[in-house]
Amino acid sequence: MDFLKDAALPQSLEHFHLIVLIAAINSLVFVPFLTFLLGSSVLSYFFDRKGRKENNPSYNKLSRTIIDVVLYNKSVLAFLGIIPGLSLVFVYAQMLQSTVSISVGLAGFGFLSLVAALVLLYTYKYTFRVQGLLDVVEDNKANGDVDDYRRTNTSVHIRTGKWGLFFLFVAVFLYASAFSVTTNPSSWTSIGSIFDVLISFDVWLKFLIILAFSFGITSVCVLYFFFAYQGRKAEMDEQLKELVHKIARRFIVISMLVLPALVLLNVFTLSIDVLSGTIYLLAGLTLLFLFLSAHFLYGYFKLRDLKAVGYGFFMFLCAAASLIINDHIMIGNATKEHSAVLALKYDKNTEELKTKLGIAMAVMTGEDIFNAKCSACHLFDQKKVGPPYNETIPKYNGDKAKIMAFVLNPSKINPAYPPMPNQGLKPAEADSIVSYLLSKVGK
């Protein structure tokens, strides 16, 4: 999938931020659907096999209803699964161009696995309907053709369910891997093959978070769509209601116990270059929304108040949104230096194009920028409003991209000094001033 990175074009810093925003919006749609699809498909396949083995109609009805809800129609698959899933592949390609990161390849093959899973699972759902039609045919034993068709349909049903689940797990793991690698710049070079992915702690941690999230969103969605949505509770018999309550209760307990611990572990194991105050804040909001969701769902199980299901459903979606936004802030922090490099390339390409067109450009040297913008707060050898450059520049060990990233997106580092305001420099100007500073401090 590296050809996608090669086809991508450098973009300005503003465009890069817009791409990160697009990735977040896509994920707000894609991740809840993908996790709900995973949990629902596992439940449907499990109770389908169990229902056939024990000849229990409640299990069969539950299995069919769950898969009907998540795979409502082909438009749902397209707008919630295929389109945002493919968009994330192109977004990663645009963000990670000129790097050796395999995130694009992981997301690309994850998308192909997702398409295969959706085709197989939709066939699995369709064979449910065919089975229902065959069940109403009378005198099946006297009709050999119907018996043969029933056996064929059952065989296709089992195979498509099994392989659909397999490809779905592969898709979820590959998307989780792509995200995990993207949020850790050191992984761009250290993880270069699927073997490296399989032995990565960060990848498995992200995968476990998605699985725990899948347990939670499946349980709240099953409760909401089975009981609260459009009064569907009246359509269910008591045995099926009790079965749904039992499953949802177990899934909720597992998710609400495991997910907060995994979220905290993920934050505490992040690279120092990725961490920020916003990440801690959103992680706290995620835990708060999870607590509120668990509170409302506990109230439902105690009082059977359908309004509590709706509130719990809404709070869990808020927790999901907070978690997803937090993840993409991590991506923005992880790609800060790379975005500065791409923005510099964009400016150079723009300058070359303007030169060819004969458009004159006023160019400020690094010394000009220092005298106009920097000297008011910084000197080289003594404190002023900000720290002296002779103290700060050596800390970067000559890493020009890292200094440029700070100049373009300054943040508070030393509590002894006020935060540096954004000077509104273009990447080419940032490159000039950083080159000037390095030349002066290096002397």
C-alpha positions, 0 to 999 in steps of 0.5 A, a space after each residue: 500500500 506504499 503507492 498511496 503514500 507515494 501518490 500523496 502531495 505535501 500540504 500546508 500546516 492548516 491542511 494537515 490539521 484539517 486531515 487529522 480532523 477528517 480522520 476524527 470525524 470518520 472514526 466517530 462514525 466508523 469505530 462505533 459501527 465496527 465494534 458493534 458489528 464485531 460484538 453483534 456478530 459474535 453473539 449472533 454466531 454463538 447463539 445460532 450454533 447453540 440454538 441449532 445444537 439445543 433446538 432452542 427457538 429463543 436462541 435462534 430468534 435472538 441470533 437472527 434479530 441481532 444480525 438484522 439490527 446491525 446489518 440493517 441494509 446495504 446503505 448502512 454498511 456503505 455509509 457506516 462501514 465501507 466509506 469511512 473505513 476507506 477514507 481512513 486509509 487515504 487519510 493515513 496515506 496523506 499524513 504519513 507520506 515520506 515515512 517508512 511507517 506501515 500504518 497505511 498498509 495495515 489500514 489498507 489490508 484491514 479495509 480489504 478484510 472488512 469488505 470480505 467480512 461484510 459480504 460474508 456476514 450479509 450472506 449469513 444474514 440472508 440465509 437466515 431469511 431463506 431458512 425462515 421461508 423454508 420453515 413455512 413450506 409444508 411437507 418438507 420430508 416429502 419434498 427431496 428438493 426442499 430438503 437438499 436446498 435446506 441442507 445447502 442453505 444451512 451449510 452456506 449459513 454456517 460457513 459464511 458466519 464462521 469466515 465472516 467472523 474471522 475476516 472481521 477479527 482480522 480487520 479490527 486487529 489491523 485497524 487497531 494496529 494501524 492506529 497504534 503505530 501511527 500514535 507512536 513515532 518510534 514505531 514508524 521505524 521499529 515496526 516494519 512487518 506483521 511479525 513486529 506488529 504481533 509482538 507489540 505491546 501497544 498494538 495488543 493494548 489497543 486491540 484489547 481496548 477495542 474488544 472491551 469497547 465492543 462488549 460495552 457498545 454491543 450490550 447498550 445497543 442490544 438493550 436500546 434497540 430491543 427494548 427502548 427503540 420504537 417500543 420493541 419490548 412489546 414484540 418479545 416473549 418473556 423467555 427472549 426478554 430474560 435472555 437478552 437481559 442476561 447477556 447484556 448484564 454480563 457484557 456490561 459488567 465485563 466492559 465497565 470493569 475492564 475498559 476504564 483500566 485499559 484506558 488508564 493503562 493506555 494513557 500511562 504507557 504513552 510516549 512523553 512526546 505524545 502526552 498533553 493536558 488535553 489527553 488527560 482531560 479527555 481520558 477523565 471525561 471518558 471515565 466519567 461518561 462510562 460511570 454515568 452510563 453504568 449508573 443509568 444501566 444499573 438503574 434500568 436493571 433495578 427499576 426496569 425504567 426504559 428511560 434509563 436505557 436511553 440515558 445509558 445508551 447516550 452516555 456510552 456514546 459520549 464516552 466513545 466520542 471522548 475516547 475517539 477524539 482523545 485518540 486523534 489528539 494523540 495522532 496530532 501530537 505524534 505527527 507534529 514534527 512530521 507535519 512541520 516537515 511536510 509543510 516546509 516541502 509544501 512551501 518550497 513547492 509553492 515558492 518554486 511554482 511562483 518563481 516559474 510564474 514570475 511572481 516576486 516573493 519577499 523573503 525574510 532571512 532568519 536574522 530578520 525574523 529574529 530581530 522582528 519577532 524573537 528578540 523581544 522575548 529571547 536573547 542568546 546568553 541571558 534570560 529575558 521574558 523567555 529562557 536564553 537560547 543557549 539553554 534551550 536549543 542544545 536540548 534538541 540535539 540539533 533536531 531541526 524538525 523538532 524545533 520547527 514543530 515547536 516554533 509552529 505549534 508552541 506549548 508551555 514546557 518550562 513552568 518558570 516562564 510564560 507560554 510562548 505565543 504562536 508567532 504565525 510563521 510560515 513553515 519556510 520562515 520557521 525553517 529560516 529562523 531555526 537554521 539561524 538559531 542553530 548556526 548561532 548556538 553551534 558557534 
